[in-house]
Amino acid sequence: MSNCRLSVCRTDLFRAKIPFQTSHFRYQRRQSHLRTVRDPTNRIRYRHVVFKLFGVLVVAGTSAGLVHRYGLSNVSLAALHAEAPEIIQEPSKSSKRRRAAVSKEENRDLISSQHLQVKKSWENPGVYAWGCNTGRVVAPDSADAVIKTPRRISFFDDVLLRDLKLDKGFGAAITEKGDLIQWGADHDTSSVTPRPTLKGKDLVQLAISQDRIIALSSKGVVYSVPVSHADQRDGPKTLEPTWLPFWSSRSRISYRKLQPSNLAWGEKVSDISAGLEHVVLRTSNGRLFTCAAANDAFPSKGQMGVPGLTWTTRPEGSYDQPHEVSTLRGFDIKKIAAGDYHSLAVDSEGRAFAFGDNSCGQLGFDYNPEAVTIDAPSLLPIQKLYAGTNLSPKVTNVAAGGVNSFFTIDATRVAAQGGEESDKVGLGRVTADTFSCGQGIWGALGNGRWTHIQGTPTKIKALSGLFEYDEEKSVVIPIRLARLSVGATHASAIMDNVTHVGASEQSSENDTNWGADVLWWGGNEQYQLGTGKRNNTSNPTYIPPLDVDADKEKGRREEHRFQITPRKTVKLNRRKVSIEQRIECGRYTSAVYSGT
């Protein structure tokens, strides 16, 4: 009996106890299979249960067939019996036997690719990147135009980062100490090696426009830094305070500050997101501001959220001064996202707002040739997506990139008016769904279709309606998305599935670590999906482990999937650090980095 069949049987046994989960165990089957095959004791126990059930069904089915076909009504079922099943060893794909382990840790490495991936991410933190390399971003030491599979950037070996953003022409990262690092041909053609530029600001978050880097500090100060090294060197320098009282000096590089006006006491900018020409700022009080973020272009497609705002109608002052989105004043904004020329926001009540360019339906509204842009925040009719169901939806997060938008929704089952008693089963149960809209010609919608324009949000079935059984809490839980990263034409989703990173010397030799599942889809014209192939994909798919050679060293020939390591406190260079892996889908590029 194959592992796949064993996994299904385990799930079917569980379904008998929880009848309302009959259609949402696609993901649980995969997780059950992984957890079962890790422990040979569990494998034999469940296989024994399966064989017992199989034997009973065969006896009953055979007896009934004899009675019906041959009229053997006098044959007693008690006279029939099934022989004890023989435990059949599954044929190995390789004739070469796996070498014997000499320790618990080596045994875990041998039996689980996921455990080995987690272990390597702790022992060798760094940055893996792939995709377009015309700007020497994903592989600074290579002249190859594309990097087809994940490759380490040696400069970041054993380096932890707070944030990372990639464009095909430049890269930017924040070090563990909060300094900005830049590299790539658009930064400096004479040297592609990453180097620090803005230092001593305690930066925590990055966003990039077409030619500027927007950086947020821990104190809520927003810095706008030109990508070009020449602009940083020759541009106007800002006066900065020094450690001496009443004494200031010029900054080392040119930058601008984006400081919203009329902030309340203690209010500061706490989140940023940028398109090609604009940046969206969210404050700690839930207010929304937008400002220009490009050197040579002023936002003109409504993405600022200020009706009538153009280059000619802008107020006096700097061209990139922040403007409050007054339409959303009074709404407690919790999440923001920006695509190339559009913006998204979600408030504390789970309502989603969109404004800007809608030429591909990326705002969630049907395309209207007479009104291609919407310059004021508009409420998305999310309720219509669940019309005719007993589900009450709330948007929990948004993500955007290029001309695509994504919405994660928690839909809670509620009682229907005049419903029957059977309708009350499962009240309060939450289903986590993911929707997308915009351009799907490259597969970026993730719904299995190649739609040119998708205005009404469409459900991504591979990321929706998923549940799993939490063995520690003994409860069925919905599988949400931990994070969505969206590039120009592709995207990646990190699943918030149950993970395990607690294997130790005290636990069993078969107790292995495993991380969160990661899926990729969309355009692959620059090999940015990491599959090693160039074909686009419209369905979320897995990619191989980042370090395939490590798997081969353990004698594994079958393919495994990449899983990302969740946060864990580990020892690195004789010090304890809290570390996790993160994903960045840039403009025709992708990366996985060790974040702190």
N, C-alpha and C positions, 0 to 999 in steps of 0.2 A: 504494500500500500504506500502510495507516495506521500510526501510531506504535505502537499497541497490538499489531498483528500483528508488527511488527518486534521489539518487546520479547520476545514469546513465542518467536520464532525464536531470538533470542540465548540465551535460557534453555535452549531445547531442545538447542542445540548444546553447551551446557555440561553438560547432563544426560548426554550420551553418554560423557563422561569420568568422571563420578561417578555410578554407577548407584544408589547407596543414597539419593540425594536426590530420588527421584521424586515424593514427595508433599508436599514442604515448601517450595515455591518461590513461594507466593503473594506473599509480601513481597518476595522477591528480584526478581520480575518488575517490581514497581513501582520498586524502586531501580535496576534495570538500565535501565529506560525513562528514568528521570530522568537518569542519568549519560550515556546514549547521546544523548539529544536535546540535551544541553548542548553537545556538540561536533559541529559539522557534519561534520568529517572522519570521526569515528566513525560518524555516521549513514550516510554514503555507503559506507564500507567494509563495514558490516554489511548494508546494503541490497544491495550487489553480491553478497555471499555468498548472501543469500536468493534473489536472482533466479537465480543459477547453479543452486542446488539446485532451485528451482521449474522451471527450464527442463528439467533432466534428468528430473524426475518427469513433466512433461507429455509429453515425447518418449516415455518408456518406457510410460506409461499409454496414450497414443494408439496407439502401435504394437501393443501387446498387444491393444487393443480391435479394431483392424482385422483382425489375424490371426484373432482368435476369431470375429468376426461375419461377415467376408466371405471368410475362407479365404485370405487373402493371405500364404500361407506363403513365397512367393518374394520378398517385399519385404524388402530389407536395411535393418537399423536404421542402418547407416552412411549410407544415402541420405537419411535424415531429419535435419533440423537445426533448431535454434531461432534465430530472429533475435535480435540483441543487444537486450536490453530497454532501453526508453526510460525515463530517469529522470523520473518524473512529479512535478511540483510539487504539493504538497498545497494544496487550496483554502483560502484565508484566510477566517476568520469575519468579518473586516472588510474592506471594499473600500478602506479607507484604508491606505496603505503605512506601514510603520514608519519613523520618521525615522532618518536615518543617525547613527551614534554619532561623536562627535568625540574620544573617548578610550577607553582600555581599560576604565576603570571604568564609563563610561556604557554601553558595549556590554554589559558584564556585567549592569547594571541592566535593560537592555532585554530580554535573552534569558532572564533567570532571576528569577522572583519570589522564590525562596528566597534568592538572593544579596542582593536588595534588603531582605528581612526581616532578615537577619543584619547588614547594614550599618546599618540604622535602629536596631537594638537597641544597637549600639555608639555611634552618634552621639547618640541621644536616649534614654538609659536612664530608667526610671521604672516606674510601676505602671499597668496596665490592669485595670479591674474591671467586673463586670456581674452582673446578677441582682437579688435583692430589695433595694430601697432605701428601705423604710419607716423604717429607722433612720438614713438619710442616711450610709450606710457606703461603698457602692461609688461614689456620686457626691455628696459632701458639699455641692456647690454647686447641686444640683438637687432639686426637690420631687417629681419623678416617683416613683411607687411602685415601678416596675421599670425597669431599664436593660437593653434587649434585646440590645445588642451591645457588645463591648469599648469602654470609654471611659477616657481617661487621668484620673487624679487629679492635678490641677495641682500640689498641694502637694509631690508626690514627683518632679516633673520634675528630671532629672539627679541624683537621689538614689539611692544604693545602700543596700540593706538586707541585714541578716544573716538576718532571718526575718520572716514575715508571717502573721497569723492573722485570719480574718474570721468574724463572726457576723452575723446579719441586723440586730442591734441595736447592735453595737459592733465596732470594729477595733483591732488592736494590731500594732505593728511594732517591730523593733530597728534602729536606725540603724547606719551604718558604724562609729561610735564606741562602740557598745554601750549606747546609751540607749534607754529605752522610750518609744514614742509611742502615744497613744491618741486615739480620736475616735468619734463616733457618738452617737445620742440616748440610749442606755443609759449612756453615760459622762457626758454633760452636755447637757441639753436647751437650755441657753442659748447654747451654742457648739458647732457641729459641726466646726469646723476642727481638724485634727490638731495635737496639742501634746505636748511632752515631759512625762513624769510622774516616772518613776524614773530618776535620772541617776547616772553615776559608778560603776556596778556591773559594767561590761564584760560585758553580757549576750550570749549566743550562741544561745539557743534559746527558743522560746515554745510554750506549750500553753494552751488556754482551756477553762474549765468553763462552766456556765450563767451565773455571775456573778463569776468571779474569773479573773485572768490568772496563770499559773504561768510563771515566767521562770528560766532556768538561766544562771548566770554561768560564765565561763571557769575559775574556781577550783572549780567544783562546788557552789556555794551555790545553793539553790533558794528563790526568793522567791514568795510568794503575795500578789498585789496585788488589791484589790477593783476591779471595773470602774467603779463609780460614783465620780464626782468628789467627791460629798458625803461618801461613806464614807472616801475618802482624806483629806479635809480634817478630818473630825470624829472619826475613829477614833483609837485609841491609837497614839502614835508610839514608835518603837524608838530606843534609845540607840545612837549610831554613833560610832566613834572618829574623831578629827580628826588633823590633821597635828601638833598639839601633843602631846607626851608626857603621859600620864596625864590627858588631857582628852577629854571626849566631849560630844556634843550630840544633841538629838532630830532624828530624820529629818524631812524636809520633808513627806512623805506617810505615811499609815498602811500598813503591810505586815506580813506574818508570814514567818518563815523555817521551811522544812520540812527539818529536819536529821536524817537517819537516825542512830541510835545504834550504838555498837559497830563502827564502821568500822575496817578495818585501816590500818596505816601506809601513807600514800600513796593510799589508796582514796578515791574521790570519786564523786559522781553524774555520769554522763556522757550520759544520755539521759532524756527525759521524754515522756509522752503522756497526754492527759487525756480523760475523758468528761464527762458533764454534772455528775456529783457526785463523781468521784474522779480521782486522778492516779496513774500508774504511774512509778516511778523505777527506773532500772537503773544500777548502779555499774560502775566500771572493772574490778572483779573479777568481774563477771558475776552479782552478787546482785540480787535483786528486792525492792522495797519498794512499798507502796501507802499512800495516805492520802486523807482526805476533802478535797474541794476546792470545796465550795459553802457559801454563808453560812447557808442555811436548810434544808439537807437533809443527812442522813447516809446514806452508801451502804448499801443494804439488799437488794440483789439478787445478792450473792455476788461482785461485781466486785472486791472487795478481796483475794480469794484466801485469806482467813483464816476457816476454818470456825467458825461460831457467833458471829462478830463482829457486834454490833448496837449501837445507841445505848445501850441499857441494860447491855450486857455489856462495853463498851469499857473499857480500863484507865484508871487515874487519869492526869491530865495534860490537855494541850490536846486538843481534839476532833479536830484535824487532824494529830496526831503520826503519823509514818511507822511502818508495821508491816511487818516482814519476812515475806515469803511463804516460810515455813519448808519447805513441801512441795517447793519447788524449790531448797532449799539443797544445794549440791554440783553443781548443773547450771550450766554456764557459759553464762549467758543472753547472747545477742548482739543480738537484735532484740525490740522490744516495740511494741505498738499497743493503742489503747483506742477502743472505740465508745461509744455513749451510756451503756450499763450493762453492758459486758463488757470483758474484757481478753484479750490474746494475748501469747505469748512464744515465742521460738525459741532453742534452744541451739546450741552449736558443732557438734553432731553432726547438725544438721538435723532435730531433733525439735520438733514444735509442741505447745504446751499452751494450753488455753483454760479460762476460768472466768467466771462471772457469769450474766447473763440469757440464756436460750435460748428465749424465747417465739416467735422466728421461725427457729430453727435456726442462729442466727449463730455458735454455738460450733463448728459442724461436726458436731453430733450430731443425730439425728432428734428432733423435738419430742416431749416426754413431758408430758402434762397433769398427771401426778402429781408431776413434778419439773421445774418450769419454770425453776428456777435451779440452778446448780452452783457451790457456794461453795469448792471446792478445785480447784487446777489438774489438768486431766485431759488425758492424752496422746491426740492425735488419731491414728486408725489410717490414716495416709497410705498405707501399703503396700497397703491394700485398693483404692485408686484405680487401682493398676497390676497388679491380680491378673490372671494369665494372660499377662503380657508378660515379656519379658526385660529389664525396666527396673528399676533400683534408685533410688528417689526420695529426695531430701533437700530439705527446705524451706529456702529461702535468705532469704526475707523475708516479712513480714506487714504488712497494712494494715487499718485498720478505721475505720468512721464510721457514725453512726446505728445501724441494726440489721443491718449487713452486715460481712462479713469477707472478706479476700482473702489468698491464699497463692501465692507464686511458688516453683516447684519445679524443680530440676535433676534430670532422670531420666537416669541413665547406663546404657547398654546393657551387659549382662553376659552371660557364657556360661550357657546353660541346661544343667541336668544331663541327660546322655544325649542332648544335641542333636546334630544332623547337622553336617557340615563347613560347609554353607552358612550355618548359624546364627552362625558366627564372624565373618562379614562385618560390619564396622562396630563391632566391640567397642570399648568406651570412648567411643563417640560420645555426646555430651550433648544432650538435647532439653530446651529450656526451656518450661515450661508455666505457666499461670496458672489458679487455681481460685477460686471464690467460693461463698459460702453466705449465708443470711439471707433477707431479704424482697426479692422481685423484682417486686412489683405495679407499681412505678414503672419497672422496667427496670434497676434497679441491679445485678442479677447479671451483666449483660453477655453472657448466653448466648443471646440471641434469644428468650427466653421471658418470660412475665408470671406467674411463679410466686408464690403468696401466701407459702408457707413452704418453704424449701429447706434441709434439714438436712445431708444428705450433700453435700460440696463438689462443684460441677459445673464442668467445664472451660469456660473462655472460649476458644473455638476461634480467634477473631480475634487472640488474643494468645498462642497456643500453637503449638509445632511449627514455628517460623519460622527460616529460615536465610538467610544472604547470603554473598556472596563478597567477602572482604577483598582488594582489589587490591594494597594495599601489602604485606601479608604472604603473599599468594598462598595463601590457605587458606579453607575454608568454615567459618563460625562460626555458632553459634546466636544468635538475636536475643533478648536478655533484656529485661526492663523495667528502665530506669534508676531510675524512681521511680513510685510509686502515691500519688495523693492522693485521699482519700475524704471527701465531705461528708455531709450528713444523708440525702440521697436520690440523689446523683449522684457520679460518680467520673471521674478522668482518669488516663491512663497515658502516661508518657514512654518511648518505645522507646529501647533502647540500641543503635541501629543505627549503622553507620559514618557519621561526619560529616566534613566538610572545611571548615576555616576558614583555609586557608593561601594563598589567592589573593593575589598581590602584583603589583607593577609588573614584576617579573622574569618572571612566568609568562605564559602565553598569554592573549589577550583573551577566549578562551572558557573559561578556567579560573575557575569560579564557586564560591562558598562555598555550603554547605547545612548545615542543622541536623538535629536529631532529630525524628522524627515524633511527633505527639501525638494521642491519640484520647480521645473523650468519650462518655459514655453515662449513662443513668439518668433521674431525674426532671427535668422542665423546667418545672415549674409557675410558677417565678419567672424564667424565661428564663436559668437559671444555666448551661446548656450552651453558650451563646454562638452558637448557630446562627441567631439572629434569629427563630426560630419557637418556638411554645409546646408542641409535641408532644413527649411523652416518647420515648425511644429505648432499645431493649433490646439493640442491637448497637453496639459501638464505632464511632464515626464521626469524620470530620475536621470542622474548622470553618474558615471563611475566615481570611485573614491579619488580624492585629490592626489594621493600618493599610491598609484597603482603598483609601482615596483615593490612597495612594502608588502602588499598582498602576495605578490609572486614569490617573494623571499620565503614566505610561510608555506609555500607549496600549493596555494589556491589557484585553480585555473578557471573556476566558474566566475561569472561576473557578479559583483556586489554593487550596492548603491551608496552614494555619498550621504552621510548623515552629519549634521552640524552639532558641535559640542555645546551644551548649555553652560550657564555660569557655574563656576566652581572655584573654591579657594585652594590653590596648589602652591608648591614650592618652585620658584624659578630663580636660578642663580643665588641660592641660599637665602631667599627672602620669600615671604608669603604674599601672594597677589591673588586678587579676584579676577578671573579671566573667563571669556566666552568667545566663541566664533560668531562673526557677523558676515552678512552678504551685502554687496553693493553692485547693483546693476546700473552701469553708467551709460554713456552715449556710445553704443556699439562696443562696449567693453563690459567685463564682469570681474569681480574679485571676491575672495574670501579672506578675511583678516582676523587677527586675534585682538579682541577689544577688551578694554579695561573699564 
